Amino acid sequence: MDLEGKALRDYMESLLPERDELLKEMESVAQEEGIPIVGPHVGSLLMILASASGARRAVELGTAIGYSAIWLARGMGAGGRLVTIEMREEMARRAGRSIERAGLQDSVEILVGKALELLPTLGDGFDLVFNDINKEDYPAVLPLCKEALRSGGLLLTDNVLWGGRVVSKEDVSPSTEAIREYNRVLAEDEEWTTVILPIRDGVSISVKRV
Ligand SMILES: C[S@@+](CC[C@H](N)C(=O)[O-])C[C@H]1O[C@@H](n2cnc3c(N)ncnc32)[C@H](O)[C@@H]1O
């Protein structure tokens, strides 16, 4: 299911700020290799939210080639620090090269390992968490995100509409069920306030209220 319709999506993307050559090259590489990066629309949203919230310490779960990390780090600006977690070493190496090309090597630290294991070792008080790991891990990582964030911190999550499959009764695959469970907890837990934006594959913005 196409959430926005191709014509509308193209229109919205035509109005986004121009990207630099590095981001455009990463978009091409991701498309050629089938690497599921957030793309320019969600990337711009991440940058705006990181900037507008004044985030100084952020964590990203799921680095891939470092595309969304660059948007987040640029949004935080000088003095911002992003830790990004990637379980595949080769991806982490590629992300490191891109982050260096972006001149962000002093602002972004890449950790290789599983988010469920590494996130609890990072401590708490983070201003922002961006979650983009395997969808089946979403329910298990949610309480860890809550612990990592400060009160008033932002949890941003990609793929929460999962190509529309969240509303397909026939789809009971583990990834779809995991996203439904994640969205349900975020909606029902009074310690979160959440809104879902139907941009691309669905992005949610949650504020930790406690
Ligand atoms: C959707 S891609 C991330 C895309 C990236 N956020 C972007 O938009 O540029 C997901 C990445 O997370 C990694 N990953 C998946 N599950 C993970 C987990 N549990 N812990 C750490 N990394 C994980 C995958 O290897 C993959 O590179």
The ligand as an SDF file (V2000), in Angstrom:
LIG
                    3D

 27 29  0  0  0  0  0  0  0  0999 V2000
   16.5390    0.0400    8.4630 C   0  0  0  0  0  0  0  0  0  0  0  0
   18.2520   -0.1120    8.5830 S   0  0  0  0  0  0  0  0  0  0  0  0
   18.7540    1.4280    9.2850 C   0  0  0  0  0  0  0  0  0  0  0  0
   18.7200    2.5460    8.3290 C   0  0  0  0  0  0  0  0  0  0  0  0
   19.2860    3.8460    8.8780 C   0  0  0  0  0  0  0  0  0  0  0  0
   18.6380    4.2080   10.1290 N   0  0  0  0  0  0  0  0  0  0  0  0
   19.0910    4.9660    7.8750 C   0  0  0  0  0  0  0  0  0  0  0  0
   17.9320    5.3410    7.6720 O   0  0  0  0  0  0  0  0  0  0  0  0
   20.0670    5.4440    7.3060 O   0  0  0  0  0  0  0  0  0  0  0  0
   18.4370   -1.1430    9.9700 C   0  0  0  0  0  0  0  0  0  0  0  0
   19.8700   -1.4060   10.3670 C   0  0  0  0  0  0  0  0  0  0  0  0
   19.8540   -1.8400   11.7140 O   0  0  0  0  0  0  0  0  0  0  0  0
   20.6500   -2.9600   11.8840 C   0  0  0  0  0  0  0  0  0  0  0  0
   19.9860   -3.7150   12.9570 N   0  0  0  0  0  0  0  0  0  0  0  0
   18.8410   -4.4200   12.8630 C   0  0  0  0  0  0  0  0  0  0  0  0
   18.4860   -4.9150   14.0610 N   0  0  0  0  0  0  0  0  0  0  0  0
   19.4430   -4.4950   14.9340 C   0  0  0  0  0  0  0  0  0  0  0  0
   19.6360   -4.6800   16.3170 C   0  0  0  0  0  0  0  0  0  0  0  0
   18.7860   -5.4000   17.0430 N   0  0  0  0  0  0  0  0  0  0  0  0
   20.7230   -4.1000   16.8810 N   0  0  0  0  0  0  0  0  0  0  0  0
   21.5990   -3.3570   16.1330 C   0  0  0  0  0  0  0  0  0  0  0  0
   21.4680   -3.1660   14.8200 N   0  0  0  0  0  0  0  0  0  0  0  0
   20.3960   -3.7160   14.2230 C   0  0  0  0  0  0  0  0  0  0  0  0
   20.6720   -3.6680   10.5400 C   0  0  0  0  0  0  0  0  0  0  0  0
   21.8730   -4.3890   10.3610 O   0  0  0  0  0  0  0  0  0  0  0  0
   20.5340   -2.5100    9.5630 C   0  0  0  0  0  0  0  0  0  0  0  0
   21.7790   -2.0650    9.0980 O   0  0  0  0  0  0  0  0  0  0  0  0
  1  2  1  0
  2  3  1  0
  2 10  1  0
  3  4  1  0
  4  5  1  0
  5  6  1  0
  5  7  1  0
  7  8  2  0
  7  9  1  0
 10 11  1  0
 11 12  1  0
 11 26  1  0
 12 13  1  0
 13 14  1  0
 13 24  1  0
 14 15  1  0
 14 23  1  0
 15 16  2  0
 16 17  1  0
 17 18  1  0
 17 23  2  0
 18 19  1  0
 18 20  2  0
 20 21  1  0
 21 22  2  0
 22 23  1  0
 24 25  1  0
 24 26  1  0
 26 27  1  0
M  CHG  2   2   1   9  -1
M  END
$$$$
